Amino acid sequence: MKRISDKRNVTPEQAIEILAEHGTKVTKEEAKMILDFMYKFCILAVNQLVTNERIEKK
């Protein structure tokens, strides 16, 4: 799976710790995949908000 190579604020190790605090055990590779999904989802969400603002301003 191709990873987004942008600068990341959350490392896979941090994600593992955060998830473990809430009872979810994941491997480092799973944490990388989860973070990839979250970053892609965030990009889509921001793009949607920007698009909606442009439409509302017309």
C-alpha positions, 0 to 999 in steps of 0.5 A, a space after each residue: 500500500 502506497 503511503 502519503 509521504 507528507 510530514 506527519 505529527 503522529 507517529 505509528 508508535 504514538 498511535 499504538 500507545 493511544 489505541 492501547 490506552 483504549 483497549 485496542 492492540 495493533 501492530 506497527 504496520 496496522 498503525 501505519 495503515 490506520 494513520 494513512 487512512 486518517 490522513 487521506 480522510 482528513 484531506 478529503 474532509 478539508 477539500 469538501 469544506 473548501 468546495 462548500 465554502 466556494 459554492 456558498 460564496 457564489 
